[in-house]
Amino acid sequence: MMNLSIRFARHLPTLAILTAVMALGGCQKPSEPSTDNGMQNSTQTAEPQTTKSEQPATSTAQQVPLTILALGDSLTEGLGVDKDDNYPAQLEDRLQAMGYDNAKVINSGLSGETSTGLVNRLDWVLQTKPDVTILTIGANDAIRGIDVATVEANIRTAVKRLKDNGSIVILGGMQIYDNLGSEYVKSFAAIYPRVAKDMNVTLIPFFLDGVGGDPALNQADAIHPTKEGYAIIVNDNILPILAPKLEALKIADADNATENAQDETTKNTINETT
């Protein structure tokens, strides 16, 4: 609720991160950014698909600018697919098909990104002033065997910074392949639900649910989703969680607009009687 108030003040699986998950940055040099220092606006060419949580937006929702930040690594950037087929682009397309003509999804995915790297560029991405942030990070940390406590601390820092900036945070859960050692795998997987609970943010239990490990939905590297894989992530994993958040924002915006109108009426009445 505090996040909504801040917005008003502005007016508004084990994760088949798969066998060679080195990947998430290893298929491309970690230093290679997407575009514009890791941020790019997604476009709207993905084919419309029915989503379990699709609801038409009202005119009130359309009147208030809505910025959604997709923040993460190559899974967010969309390594290996056209820029119109990554998940941020498809998400924006779906939202606008649902009536959120005001929705803008910013792709701030960076191939090879670790949790430390993400924290280091938060000052930049926060300039977008997101209403909602979908945060998916940690796979590249696991590839490098980075201490779980460090990964968790970085994710907590990112979540706190985002919330302090007025953004609603949706945390995408990650899991890792068993060949990294059972203790590490277990400890790593526990990061996400623990952070979500402690910091009161919504969790997507497994970001790649329904996609990870399916050859038909992943590229030749068996790691990064295809266009069709991203469509499933958007429609089945993201929208069922994101849509209620947007509905809450829509209702809150409507209430805020009504209060402002009532205040204006009161002012006019006072002026007329004095």
QUIGIFEN-V919763 format. One record per residue. RES is the residue in three letters. PSI is psi as a letter, one per 30 degrees, with the letter a starting at -180 (none if undefined). Layout:
res | psi
RES | PSI
RES | PSI
//
This chain:
res | psi
MET | e
MET | e
ASN | e
LEU | e
SER | e
ILE | e
ARG | e
PHE | e
ALA | f
ARG | f
HIS | h
LEU | none
PRO | h
THR | k
LEU | j
ALA | i
ILE | g
LEU | l
THR | e
ALA | h
VAL | g
MET | f
ALA | d
LEU | f
GLY | f
GLY | f
CYS | f
GLN | k
LYS | k
PRO | f
SER | f
GLU | j
PRO | l
SER | d
THR | l
ASP | h
ASN | h
GLY | g
MET | k
GLN | k
ASN | k
SER | l
THR | a
GLN | i
THR | f
ALA | k
GLU | k
PRO | k
GLN | l
THR | k
THR | k
LYS | f
SER | g
GLU | k
GLN | k
PRO | k
ALA | l
THR | l
SER | e
THR | e
ALA | e
GLN | f
GLN | f
VAL | k
PRO | k
LEU | j
THR | k
ILE | k
LEU | k
ALA | j
LEU | k
GLY | b
ASP | b
SER | f
LEU | f
THR | e
GLU | e
GLY | h
LEU | k
GLY | f
VAL | l
ASP | l
LYS | f
ASP | f
ASP | f
ASN | l
TYR | e
PRO | e
ALA | e
GLN | e
LEU | e
GLU | e
ASP | e
ARG | e
LEU | e
GLN | e
ALA | f
MET | f
GLY | f
TYR | i
ASP | f
ASN | f
ALA | k
LYS | k
VAL | j
ILE | k
ASN | j
SER | h
GLY | k
LEU | j
SER | k
GLY | g
GLU | k
THR | l
SER | e
THR | e
GLY | e
LEU | e
VAL | e
ASN | f
ARG | g
LEU | e
ASP | e
TRP | e
VAL | f
LEU | f
GLN | f
THR | f
LYS | i
PRO | k
ASP | e
VAL | k
THR | k
ILE | j
LEU | j
THR | j
ILE | l
GLY | f
ALA | e
ASN | f
ASP | e
ALA | e
ILE | e
ARG | f
GLY | g
ILE | k
ASP | k
VAL | e
ALA | e
THR | e
VAL | e
GLU | e
ALA | e
ASN | e
ILE | e
ARG | e
THR | e
ALA | e
VAL | e
LYS | e
ARG | e
LEU | e
LYS | e
ASP | f
ASN | g
GLY | g
SER | k
ILE | k
VAL | k
ILE | j
LEU | k
GLY | j
GLY | k
MET | k
GLN | l
ILE | l
TYR | k
ASP | f
ASN | f
LEU | f
GLY | k
SER | e
GLU | e
TYR | e
VAL | e
LYS | e
SER | e
PHE | e
ALA | f
ALA | f
ILE | e
TYR | e
PRO | e
ARG | e
VAL | e
ALA | e
LYS | e
ASP | e
MET | g
ASN | h
VAL | l
THR | k
LEU | k
ILE | j
PRO | e
PHE | j
PHE | e
LEU | g
ASP | k
GLY | f
VAL | e
GLY | k
GLY | f
ASP | j
PRO | e
ALA | f
LEU | g
ASN | l
GLN | l
ALA | f
ASP | f
ALA | g
ILE | e
HIS | k
PRO | l
THR | l
LYS | e
GLU | e
GLY | e
TYR | e
ALA | e
ILE | e
ILE | e
VAL | e
ASN | e
ASP | f
ASN | e
ILE | e
LEU | e
PRO | f
ILE | e
LEU | e
ALA | e
PRO | e
LYS | e
LEU | e
GLU | e
ALA | e
LEU | e
LYS | e
ILE | e
ALA | e
ASP | e
ALA | e
ASP | e
ASN | e
ALA | e
THR | e
GLU | e
ASN | e
ALA | e
GLN | e
ASP | e
GLU | e
THR | e
THR | e
LYS | e
ASN | e
THR | e
ILE | e
ASN | e
GLU | f
THR | g
THR | none
//
